[in-house]
Amino acid sequence: MIKFFRHIRKQLLTENPPNGRAGKFSKYLLYAIGEIALVVIGILIALQINTWNEERTTIEQSIMLEGYERIIDEKAMADLIAYLRNPG
């Protein structure tokens, strides 16, 4: 991918546009803006994936916590019932 962009950059710098150096610069500037836009889009995609992953992890942790609480409550209730049946 980097070779592809390097090739385009070199091609834009070596072309002879009809209006001289100003045309080269404007093409190169357009290329640079496009490359910056690609980087920004990539960063935004990565941030969105990270957010989705954090939400998923939070949901999984809350489900596990509810399960643990339920197990602890059931164990405490079973211990209480066993104690009430055999207080000694």
N, C-alpha and C positions, 0 to 999 in steps of 0.2 A: 504494500500500500504506500509506503514511504517512497519507494522507487518510482511509483506511478506519479506522485505529486512532484517529485524532483524532476522527472522528465518533462512534465507540463511547465514547471517553472523555467527550466532551461530553454524550452522551446519558445516560451513567451519572451524571454530576454534576448534571444538571438534572431527573432523575426524582424524584418524590415517593413514596418508599417508605412503607408503612403505619406503621412504627415510627420514623420521623423520621430525624435526621441519622446515627444509628448505622448504619442500613441503607445509606445512601449511601456511607459510608466503607467498609463491608465489601465492597460491590460494587466500589468503586474499587480497594480493596486486592486483590481477586480478579483484577480486570483487570490491575493492575500486575504481579502475580505471573505471570500468563499471558504478558504481554509479555516479562518477564525470561526466562521459560522458552523462548520463541521465540528470543530472542537467543542464549541458551546453546546451544540445538540448532543454530542456524546456525553458531556458532563451532566446535562439535564436528564438524559436517559439513565445514567448511572445513579443519580440521586433518587429518581423515581423507583428504581429497582431496590435500592437500599431502604427506602421508606416502606415499600411493600413487605420486604423481608422483616423489618422491625415490627410492623403491625402483626404479621404472621407469628413471630416469636412471642409477642405480648399475648396474643390470643391463646397460643399453646400453653404458655406459662399460667395463665388464668384458669384454663381448663384443668391443668395438672393440680393447681392449688385447690380448686374446688373438689377434685377427687381425693386429695390427701385429707382435706377437712372432713369430707364425708366418711372416709375410712377411720379417722381419729374419733369422730362422733359415734360411729357404730361400735368401735372398740370400747369406748368409754361407757356406752349404754350396755354393752354385753358384760363388762366388768361390774357395773352397778347392779344389773339383774342377778348376776352370779353371787354377788355379795348379799343381796336381799334374800336370796333363796337359802344361802348358807352363811348366816352372820358370824359364825364362829370360826 
